[in-house]
Amino acid sequence: MKKLLKFLKIIILSVVVVLLLGYAIVYFKMKLDSNANYDLLGSEAAVLKRRGMEFRDLNKNGDLDIYEDRDRSVDERVQDLLDQMTLEEKAGTLFITMIGSTPDGEPLETPVLSTNIMTLGLSFFLPSNSELIARKKMNSFNILTSTEAVKMAKYNNTIQKMAERTRLGIPITLATDPRHGTENNPGAAIFTPAFSQWPTSLGLAATRDTVMVREFGDIARQEYLSVGIRLALHPMADLATEPRWGRTNGTFGENADLSSVMTKAYVLGFQGDSLNTQSVACMTKHFSGGGPQKDGEDAHFPYGKEQVYPGNNFDYHVKPFIEGAFPAKTAQIMPYYGIPVDQTSENVAFAFNKEIITGLLRDSLQFDGVVCTDWNIITDSNISEGRAWGVEDLSIKERVKKVIDAGCDQFGGESIPEVIVELVREGSISIERLDSSVKRVLRDKFRLGLFDDPYVSVKASGEIAGNPKFREMGKNAQAKSSVLLKNEGLLPLKKGTKVYVEGIKDTSTLMNYGLVVNSADEADVIIKRLTTPYDPRTGSIVERFFHQGRLYYTQEELNEILLLISKKPTIAVVNLERPAILTEINEASGAMIAEFGTSDEVLAELLFGKMVPEGKLPFELPSSWEAVLEQKEDVPYDSKDPLYQYGHGLRY
């Protein structure tokens, strides 16, 4: 036995030594590469004093160039900068990809040994900040890090200083997926405790309150602005007409009219009436509507590449853009991954589809803002294949050209500007076509004021982000968004009620009003908190974060739930990411609440009547899986005999 333990000890030590040696090799290689990248940078911009004002000498020539002069028009500044840019600098401007920071808010340049899997993975698999900025000449990124506000602000200032040291000093546009919910999905949303917490977009829609939604957008704008984030990769104007779709959670539901008014209020909250130095630009997605996924499978994955329209309802899905995003003057648009099957002359995904991007979006709807593709539609990444649906047989260069020819401006999740350079030099893309896209990207940077002052106050970020007033408003929205589906006289609970609880982690607020007991037998009422069922997927890392497939509980899951709630009067509380099938649970419960990101604290106050649920369902709840299978992917509320119809919601 001693020999075996000694042998195992030697093996473990050997593995540790090999891992540490491998880490050291990777670390020093990346450090050398980082140093070489920094060597490409020049000096910081001097301050020029002209006309009693101060200006940044971004190209370090000692003169006040037109693009450096904030008193000149945006168009003049854009053209002056464009005239000074090299082909490589123009190409770099047309790419936006993921970027990360260390936990301390420093640029991610070398591997970071961390117990946080996200930080560890990002540090090994993402290109360094300096490679993207100094070598690739890129200046737009979506930040994946979630840390304290002051550290996020510090990070913004550090990389803006790095950008200032490039030849022309073009500032960075930091973008992000939604950060104000409780979901953490690297493919769709980033949980950020530093910010106030609000219900999901479904919850916002459930309030039917456009004034509150605009207030949310304004608060999120202030929190983003405080840490340097200037581009929101949201809202989703897609319609959740297909209940199985894994991204239903990010939508405003299945009604086009409701989605339109919510989208408009949301964008106005972030941008204001026009894009300016206090705005956060919105990249509304996913044109022309990413909801009608075949069998509900998501287009992030090859088995979900098809969008289908069995109800001939394509125009219905465009409505939230026409009546919501465009009247609010959304700065940017993102097409989805999917192929709109048989809606155009070729079955290729939206970003490759000229009839969609140029014919519909540009020509018919007259949109002249930035159109950015969804992430990784050109190249394979460390976690997934390139999502070039419909053009899988094309080379990387052919895919890039097809996207440009379709009318898109920027490539999301890619960092291959050298391909654009090659296409221009060989004559496959004209410099005039290239310039038109570069102008659109630069125009937003100027409107946002990034060329004049991209820096933020680190101190102020800690005071603005997540301040008590914002958090309180988020809590009120959580309560207001909750939907009372059923109530047979159970709610609100009386003070002192003995409750047995399952599915609630923090019962401290409940104990302020009632008595939390240790078993159902001791209780007056059972509170059972549930999540929406789904089929766990075991493919790529990204796939595991997407909740897709079944909307019903397995028989084993259902039996366990019913066994509990049959013991005493029960309040079932269901977090609805998608329209769950709740027929048996509803029948066995005395009351049922649907919520869309309600904290345990707010839920306790709802149950005891200190706060009141006011929401109405943003989609219907189907009564059976058979009804789900029979409905049409592109048609709203069309399942047979729904348990609760769209718009249902009681009061007490």
TAURLIN-V422216 format. One record per backbone hydrogen bond with DSSP energy under -0.5 kcal/mol. CO is the residue of the C=O (numbers start at 0). NH is the residue of the N-H. E is the energy in kcal/mol with one decimal. If there is no record, write none. Layout:
co=CO nh=NH e=E
co=CO nh=NH e=E
This chain:
co=0 nh=4 e=-2.6
co=1 nh=5 e=-2.4
co=2 nh=6 e=-2.5
co=3 nh=7 e=-2.8
co=4 nh=8 e=-2.4
co=5 nh=9 e=-2.0
co=6 nh=10 e=-2.3
co=7 nh=11 e=-2.8
co=8 nh=12 e=-2.6
co=9 nh=13 e=-2.4
co=10 nh=14 e=-2.5
co=11 nh=15 e=-2.6
co=12 nh=16 e=-2.5
co=13 nh=17 e=-2.5
co=14 nh=18 e=-2.6
co=15 nh=19 e=-2.7
co=16 nh=20 e=-2.5
co=17 nh=21 e=-2.8
co=18 nh=22 e=-2.7
co=19 nh=23 e=-2.5
co=20 nh=24 e=-2.3
co=21 nh=25 e=-2.5
co=22 nh=26 e=-3.2
co=23 nh=27 e=-2.5
co=24 nh=28 e=-2.0
co=25 nh=29 e=-2.6
co=26 nh=30 e=-2.5
co=27 nh=31 e=-2.2
co=28 nh=32 e=-2.4
co=29 nh=33 e=-2.6
co=30 nh=34 e=-2.4
co=31 nh=35 e=-2.2
co=32 nh=36 e=-2.1
co=33 nh=37 e=-2.5
co=34 nh=38 e=-1.6
co=36 nh=39 e=-1.5
co=37 nh=40 e=-1.5
co=45 nh=47 e=-0.5
co=45 nh=56 e=-2.9
co=47 nh=49 e=-0.7
co=47 nh=54 e=-2.6
co=49 nh=52 e=-2.4
co=52 nh=49 e=-2.4
co=54 nh=47 e=-3.3
co=54 nh=56 e=-0.5
co=55 nh=57 e=-1.8
co=56 nh=45 e=-0.5
co=56 nh=59 e=-1.4
co=62 nh=64 e=-1.1
co=64 nh=67 e=-1.1
co=64 nh=68 e=-0.6
co=65 nh=68 e=-1.3
co=67 nh=69 e=-0.8
co=68 nh=71 e=-1.8
co=72 nh=76 e=-2.3
co=73 nh=77 e=-2.7
co=74 nh=78 e=-2.3
co=75 nh=79 e=-2.3
co=76 nh=80 e=-2.3
co=77 nh=81 e=-2.8
co=78 nh=82 e=-2.2
co=79 nh=83 e=-0.8
co=80 nh=83 e=-1.0
co=80 nh=84 e=-1.0
co=81 nh=84 e=-0.8
co=85 nh=89 e=-2.1
co=86 nh=90 e=-2.5
co=87 nh=91 e=-2.2
co=88 nh=92 e=-1.3
co=89 nh=93 e=-0.6
co=90 nh=93 e=-1.3
co=91 nh=94 e=-1.3
co=91 nh=138 e=-0.6
co=93 nh=410 e=-2.2
co=94 nh=139 e=-0.5
co=95 nh=412 e=-2.4
co=95 nh=413 e=-0.8
co=96 nh=141 e=-2.2
co=98 nh=143 e=-2.1
co=99 nh=107 e=-1.5
co=101 nh=104 e=-2.1
co=105 nh=101 e=-2.9
co=106 nh=108 e=-1.1
co=107 nh=128 e=-1.4
co=110 nh=112 e=-0.5
co=111 nh=113 e=-0.8
co=114 nh=116 e=-0.8
co=115 nh=119 e=-2.6
co=116 nh=120 e=-2.9
co=117 nh=121 e=-2.8
co=118 nh=122 e=-2.1
co=119 nh=123 e=-1.2
co=120 nh=124 e=-2.5
co=121 nh=125 e=-2.3
co=127 nh=131 e=-1.8
co=128 nh=132 e=-2.4
co=129 nh=133 e=-2.3
co=129 nh=134 e=-1.1
co=130 nh=134 e=-0.7
co=130 nh=135 e=-2.7
co=131 nh=137 e=-2.7
co=138 nh=172 e=-2.2
co=139 nh=96 e=-1.1
co=140 nh=142 e=-0.6
co=140 nh=174 e=-3.2
co=141 nh=98 e=-1.8
co=147 nh=151 e=-2.1
co=148 nh=152 e=-2.7
co=149 nh=153 e=-2.1
co=150 nh=154 e=-2.1
co=151 nh=155 e=-2.2
co=152 nh=156 e=-2.2
co=153 nh=157 e=-2.0
co=154 nh=158 e=-2.5
co=155 nh=159 e=-2.3
co=156 nh=160 e=-1.7
co=157 nh=161 e=-1.6
co=158 nh=162 e=-2.5
co=159 nh=163 e=-2.2
co=160 nh=164 e=-1.0
co=161 nh=164 e=-0.6
co=162 nh=165 e=-1.8
co=164 nh=41 e=-3.3
co=171 nh=173 e=-0.7
co=172 nh=140 e=-2.4
co=173 nh=229 e=-2.3
co=173 nh=230 e=-1.6
co=174 nh=142 e=-2.3
co=175 nh=232 e=-3.1
co=177 nh=189 e=-3.0
co=178 nh=191 e=-0.8
co=179 nh=197 e=-3.6
co=184 nh=187 e=-3.1
co=184 nh=188 e=-3.0
co=187 nh=177 e=-0.6
co=188 nh=184 e=-2.4
co=191 nh=194 e=-2.1
co=195 nh=197 e=-0.5
co=199 nh=203 e=-2.4
co=200 nh=204 e=-2.5
co=201 nh=205 e=-1.9
co=202 nh=206 e=-1.2
co=203 nh=206 e=-0.6
co=203 nh=207 e=-0.6
co=203 nh=208 e=-0.6
co=204 nh=207 e=-1.0
co=205 nh=615 e=-2.1
co=207 nh=209 e=-0.8
co=208 nh=212 e=-1.9
co=209 nh=213 e=-2.3
co=210 nh=214 e=-2.0
co=211 nh=215 e=-2.7
co=212 nh=216 e=-2.5
co=213 nh=217 e=-2.1
co=214 nh=218 e=-2.4
co=215 nh=219 e=-3.1
co=216 nh=220 e=-2.2
co=217 nh=221 e=-2.0
co=218 nh=222 e=-2.3
co=219 nh=223 e=-3.0
co=220 nh=224 e=-3.1
co=221 nh=225 e=-1.8
co=222 nh=226 e=-0.8
co=223 nh=226 e=-1.2
co=223 nh=227 e=-0.7
co=223 nh=228 e=-2.2
co=224 nh=227 e=-0.8
co=227 nh=173 e=-0.5
co=227 nh=229 e=-0.5
co=229 nh=280 e=-2.3
co=230 nh=175 e=-1.7
co=230 nh=232 e=-0.6
co=231 nh=233 e=-1.5
co=231 nh=282 e=-3.0
co=233 nh=282 e=-0.7
co=234 nh=236 e=-0.7
co=234 nh=284 e=-2.6
co=237 nh=251 e=-0.7
co=238 nh=240 e=-1.6
co=240 nh=242 e=-0.7
co=241 nh=244 e=-1.7
co=244 nh=247 e=-1.4
co=246 nh=249 e=-1.6
co=247 nh=250 e=-2.1
co=248 nh=200 e=-0.5
co=248 nh=201 e=-0.9
co=249 nh=235 e=-0.6
co=252 nh=239 e=-2.3
co=253 nh=255 e=-0.6
co=254 nh=258 e=-2.5
co=255 nh=259 e=-2.0
co=256 nh=260 e=-1.9
co=257 nh=261 e=-2.3
co=258 nh=262 e=-2.8
co=259 nh=263 e=-2.2
co=260 nh=264 e=-2.1
co=261 nh=265 e=-2.5
co=262 nh=266 e=-2.5
co=263 nh=267 e=-2.3
co=264 nh=268 e=-1.9
co=265 nh=269 e=-1.6
co=266 nh=270 e=-3.1
co=267 nh=271 e=-2.1
co=269 nh=279 e=-2.2
co=275 nh=278 e=-1.9
co=280 nh=231 e=-3.6
co=281 nh=283 e=-0.8
co=281 nh=331 e=-2.5
co=283 nh=333 e=-2.4
co=284 nh=236 e=-3.7
co=284 nh=237 e=-0.6
co=285 nh=288 e=-3.2
co=286 nh=335 e=-1.2
co=290 nh=292 e=-2.8
co=291 nh=307 e=-2.3
co=292 nh=295 e=-2.6
co=293 nh=296 e=-1.8
co=295 nh=245 e=-0.7
co=297 nh=300 e=-1.6
co=300 nh=303 e=-2.5
co=301 nh=304 e=-1.2
co=304 nh=338 e=-3.2
co=305 nh=293 e=-2.6
co=306 nh=340 e=-2.3
co=308 nh=311 e=-1.9
co=312 nh=316 e=-0.9
co=313 nh=316 e=-1.0
co=313 nh=317 e=-0.6
co=314 nh=317 e=-0.9
co=314 nh=318 e=-0.9
co=317 nh=320 e=-1.3
co=317 nh=321 e=-2.0
co=318 nh=322 e=-3.2
co=319 nh=323 e=-0.6
co=319 nh=324 e=-1.9
co=320 nh=325 e=-2.8
co=323 nh=327 e=-1.1
co=324 nh=329 e=-2.2
co=325 nh=328 e=-1.5
co=330 nh=369 e=-1.0
co=331 nh=283 e=-1.9
co=332 nh=371 e=-2.5
co=333 nh=285 e=-0.8
co=333 nh=286 e=-1.8
co=335 nh=350 e=-0.7
co=337 nh=339 e=-0.6
co=337 nh=349 e=-1.8
co=338 nh=306 e=-3.0
co=338 nh=340 e=-1.7
co=339 nh=342 e=-2.0
co=345 nh=347 e=-1.7
co=347 nh=339 e=-0.6
co=348 nh=351 e=-1.5
co=348 nh=352 e=-0.5
co=349 nh=352 e=-1.6
co=351 nh=353 e=-0.9
co=352 nh=355 e=-0.7
co=352 nh=356 e=-2.6
co=353 nh=357 e=-1.5
co=353 nh=358 e=-2.4
co=354 nh=359 e=-1.3
co=355 nh=360 e=-2.6
co=356 nh=361 e=-2.1
co=357 nh=362 e=-3.2
co=358 nh=363 e=-1.6
co=359 nh=364 e=-2.3
co=360 nh=366 e=-2.2
co=361 nh=365 e=-0.5
co=365 nh=367 e=-0.6
co=369 nh=332 e=-2.3
co=369 nh=371 e=-0.6
co=370 nh=408 e=-3.1
co=370 nh=409 e=-1.9
co=371 nh=334 e=-0.6
co=375 nh=386 e=-3.2
co=383 nh=380 e=-3.3
co=385 nh=387 e=-1.8
co=386 nh=388 e=-1.4
co=387 nh=390 e=-1.9
co=388 nh=348 e=-2.2
co=390 nh=393 e=-1.9
co=394 nh=398 e=-2.4
co=395 nh=399 e=-2.3
co=396 nh=400 e=-2.2
co=397 nh=401 e=-2.1
co=398 nh=402 e=-2.1
co=399 nh=403 e=-2.1
co=400 nh=404 e=-2.9
co=401 nh=405 e=-1.8
co=402 nh=406 e=-1.0
co=402 nh=407 e=-1.9
co=403 nh=406 e=-0.7
co=405 nh=357 e=-0.6
co=409 nh=372 e=-2.4
co=409 nh=411 e=-0.6
co=410 nh=95 e=-2.3
co=410 nh=413 e=-0.8
co=411 nh=375 e=-1.9
co=415 nh=418 e=-1.7
co=415 nh=419 e=-0.7
co=416 nh=420 e=-2.1
co=417 nh=421 e=-2.1
co=418 nh=422 e=-2.3
co=419 nh=423 e=-2.4
co=420 nh=424 e=-2.5
co=421 nh=425 e=-1.8
co=422 nh=427 e=-2.1
co=422 nh=428 e=-1.3
co=423 nh=426 e=-1.2
co=429 nh=433 e=-2.1
co=430 nh=434 e=-2.7
co=431 nh=435 e=-1.7
co=432 nh=436 e=-1.1
co=433 nh=436 e=-0.5
co=433 nh=437 e=-2.2
co=434 nh=438 e=-2.7
co=435 nh=439 e=-1.2
co=436 nh=440 e=-1.9
co=437 nh=441 e=-2.7
co=438 nh=442 e=-2.7
co=439 nh=443 e=-1.4
co=440 nh=444 e=-1.4
co=441 nh=445 e=-2.4
co=442 nh=446 e=-2.4
co=443 nh=447 e=-2.2
co=444 nh=449 e=-1.9
co=445 nh=448 e=-1.3
co=448 nh=451 e=-0.6
co=448 nh=452 e=-2.2
co=455 nh=457 e=-0.7
co=456 nh=460 e=-1.9
co=457 nh=461 e=-1.1
co=458 nh=461 e=-0.5
co=458 nh=462 e=-0.7
co=459 nh=462 e=-0.7
co=459 nh=463 e=-2.3
co=460 nh=464 e=-2.1
co=463 nh=466 e=-1.6
co=466 nh=470 e=-2.4
co=467 nh=471 e=-2.4
co=468 nh=472 e=-2.1
co=469 nh=473 e=-2.0
co=470 nh=474 e=-2.2
co=471 nh=475 e=-2.2
co=472 nh=476 e=-1.9
co=473 nh=477 e=-2.1
co=474 nh=478 e=-2.2
co=475 nh=479 e=-2.6
co=476 nh=480 e=-2.1
co=477 nh=481 e=-0.9
co=478 nh=481 e=-0.9
co=478 nh=613 e=-0.7
co=479 nh=613 e=-0.6
co=481 nh=483 e=-0.5
co=481 nh=614 e=-2.5
co=482 nh=484 e=-0.9
co=482 nh=593 e=-3.0
co=483 nh=649 e=-2.8
co=485 nh=591 e=-2.1
co=493 nh=496 e=-2.0
co=496 nh=498 e=-0.6
co=496 nh=514 e=-2.3
co=497 nh=523 e=-2.8
co=497 nh=524 e=-2.0
co=498 nh=516 e=-2.5
co=499 nh=526 e=-3.0
co=501 nh=528 e=-2.9
co=502 nh=504 e=-0.5
co=504 nh=506 e=-0.8
co=506 nh=510 e=-1.7
co=508 nh=511 e=-1.2
co=509 nh=512 e=-1.5
co=509 nh=513 e=-3.0
co=512 nh=495 e=-3.1
co=513 nh=515 e=-0.6
co=514 nh=498 e=-2.9
co=514 nh=516 e=-0.6
co=518 nh=521 e=-0.6
co=518 nh=522 e=-0.6
co=519 nh=522 e=-0.8
co=524 nh=499 e=-2.3
co=525 nh=527 e=-0.6
co=525 nh=570 e=-2.9
co=526 nh=501 e=-2.3
co=526 nh=528 e=-0.6
co=527 nh=572 e=-2.8
co=529 nh=574 e=-2.6
co=533 nh=535 e=-0.7
co=534 nh=547 e=-0.6
co=539 nh=543 e=-1.3
co=540 nh=544 e=-0.6
co=541 nh=544 e=-1.5
co=541 nh=545 e=-0.6
co=542 nh=545 e=-1.0
co=544 nh=546 e=-0.6
co=545 nh=547 e=-0.9
co=547 nh=534 e=-2.9
co=550 nh=580 e=-2.7
co=553 nh=557 e=-3.1
co=554 nh=558 e=-2.7
co=555 nh=559 e=-1.8
co=556 nh=560 e=-2.0
co=557 nh=561 e=-3.0
co=558 nh=562 e=-2.3
co=559 nh=563 e=-1.4
co=560 nh=564 e=-2.5
co=561 nh=565 e=-1.2
co=563 nh=566 e=-1.8
co=568 nh=525 e=-2.7
co=569 nh=571 e=-0.6
co=569 nh=589 e=-2.0
co=569 nh=590 e=-1.7
co=570 nh=527 e=-2.2
co=571 nh=573 e=-0.5
co=571 nh=592 e=-2.7
co=572 nh=529 e=-3.5
co=572 nh=574 e=-0.5
co=573 nh=575 e=-0.7
co=573 nh=594 e=-2.7
co=574 nh=531 e=-0.8
co=574 nh=576 e=-0.9
co=577 nh=579 e=-1.6
co=579 nh=581 e=-0.8
co=581 nh=585 e=-3.2
co=582 nh=586 e=-1.9
co=583 nh=587 e=-1.7
co=584 nh=588 e=-1.0
co=585 nh=588 e=-0.5
co=589 nh=487 e=-2.8
co=590 nh=571 e=-2.6
co=591 nh=484 e=-2.2
co=591 nh=485 e=-1.7
co=592 nh=573 e=-2.9
co=593 nh=482 e=-3.1
co=594 nh=575 e=-2.5
co=595 nh=199 e=-2.7
co=598 nh=602 e=-2.5
co=599 nh=603 e=-2.1
co=600 nh=604 e=-1.6
co=601 nh=605 e=-2.1
co=602 nh=606 e=-2.7
co=603 nh=607 e=-1.7
co=604 nh=609 e=-1.6
co=604 nh=610 e=-1.9
co=605 nh=608 e=-1.2
co=606 nh=491 e=-0.5
co=606 nh=492 e=-3.3
co=616 nh=646 e=-1.7
co=617 nh=253 e=-2.0
co=619 nh=621 e=-0.6
co=620 nh=642 e=-2.0
co=620 nh=643 e=-1.3
co=623 nh=627 e=-1.3
co=624 nh=628 e=-2.4
co=625 nh=629 e=-1.5
co=626 nh=630 e=-0.9
co=627 nh=630 e=-0.6
co=631 nh=634 e=-1.4
co=638 nh=641 e=-0.6
co=639 nh=622 e=-0.5
co=643 nh=620 e=-3.0
co=644 nh=647 e=-2.1
co=647 nh=616 e=-2.6
co=649 nh=483 e=-0.6
